[in-house]
Amino acid sequence: MELSDSAIKAFLRQFERNNNAGELEALVAQFTEVFLVAGNQEVKAVPAKAFALALPKRKQLFAELGCQSSKLISIAKTPLDSHHALVQTQWQMNFINPENRPEEVVVASKFVLTSTPDGIKILCYSPDQDIMAVLKDRGILPPT
């Protein structure tokens, strides 16, 4: 599959839909069998099977925090070669806080996407900030 701008946008829109609908199996299928998570402190190789086991707990935590949806708000692609691209994204996460007021949190992340015979897959995910720290700073995640 070609890593054209339109193909990447369609892939990320599907990622957004899968995440918002709780289609966890479809979400996991958008990643390579083993992918990298590159955070500020470490880089980990994550088997998709382990990711699939962790996703329901993460989804439940965000639901408990009042997360209603996440919306892709920007995409910037840098081609790396004919089969890989670095994609910088921004996401708007929409929460309803305990006082029943809407809260919007914008976070940024990078993906390295790869073209496979099965379509586009996420090879590496790198959040630009620690989402849990952002949610604590905003008062959405209670201090521990």
KAVEN-V509753 format. One record per helix or strand of 3 or more residues. SS is the DSSP state (H for helix, E for strand). FROM is the first residue (numbers start at 1). TO is the last residue. Records with the same first field share a line. If there is no record, write none. Layout:
BEGIN
SS->FROM-TO  FROM-TO
END
This chain:
BEGIN
H->5-21  24-28  48-64  131-137
E->31-38  43-47  67-81  84-96  102-116  119-127
END
